[in-house]
């Protein structure tokens, strides 16, 4: 049974480690994080199959870019 946050069910990004989007985003937002492996380390896990690695890398990039940079990247 999943809990709802703000009316939206939690989204799993890393199925292997049962890591949700909000957990990974919080870890990626840490300025000390230098890469994907650091995000997993902050979540006390290690990447398993690797399918989520591009999504986690995008989360890191999103925390480093401002709103104008995000708009430019989307074009």
Residue pairs with C-beta under 8 A, 6 or more apart in sequence:
2 9
2 10
3 10
5 22
10 20
10 21
10 22
11 20
11 21
12 18
12 19
12 20
12 21
13 19
13 20
13 21
13 24
13 52
13 55
13 56
14 24
14 45
14 47
14 48
14 52
14 56
15 51
15 52
16 47
16 48
16 49
16 52
17 40
17 43
17 45
17 46
17 47
17 48
19 43
19 45
19 52
23 43
24 39
24 43
24 55
24 56
24 59
25 59
25 63
27 33
27 38
27 39
27 40
27 42
27 43
28 39
28 56
28 59
28 60
28 62
28 63
29 63
30 38
30 42
32 38
33 39
33 42
33 60
35 57
35 60
36 47
36 53
36 56
36 57
36 60
37 46
37 47
39 56
39 59
39 60
40 46
40 47
40 56
47 53
62 70
65 73
